[in-house]
């Protein structure tokens, strides 16, 4: 099991990073809550990881905090929730926000997450209520939530594209159809908004097909 990775951030894009450790480059799938807190390329990064092995694939998932990683491991034990959906859930909410939704029985917020319909949201509330007790003692202040990833504020996407185009591309990378991504961004877009803000709002307001 690969539980943590520390190295130089070579490449980063919505949903995946390439980290070099001792001459080896590791492709790591990440949720957006981690992507927004990555340092600039060329700098050192530390990610808490989960190594998933299937018959047809081997994937390494990385997270800003151990709490996010441990919640991911609990999520994929829920009936009907695989690594892709769990990553989508943690793209819309970080671990502490998700736990607050479960504790508050906030089904309305859960159904707005990527791929989560009403039945899945109800299943998450039922199955995760007891499981999140395993995370007791891991809650940390928001200011320290990304310790080991970056000591600075979240970094916005940095390309020459228009923020709305960047946000649409990020949603497509997460698995949404281009038409769905465009509609989601148009619903929340306002003048002067960054691509980061657009993605966050779109993810939280999207209604799964």
Secondary structure, DSSP 8 states (H G I E B T S, - for coil): ---EEEEEEEEEETTEEEEEETTEEEEEEE-HHHHTT---TTSEEEEEEEEEE-SS-EEEEEESSHHHHHHHHHHTTSTT--HHHHHHHHHHS-HHHHHHHHHTT-HHHHTTSTT--HHHHHHHHHHHHHHGGGGTT----GGGTTTTT-SSS-----SSS-HHHHHHHHHHHHT--HHHHHHHHHHH--TT--HHHHHHHHHHH----
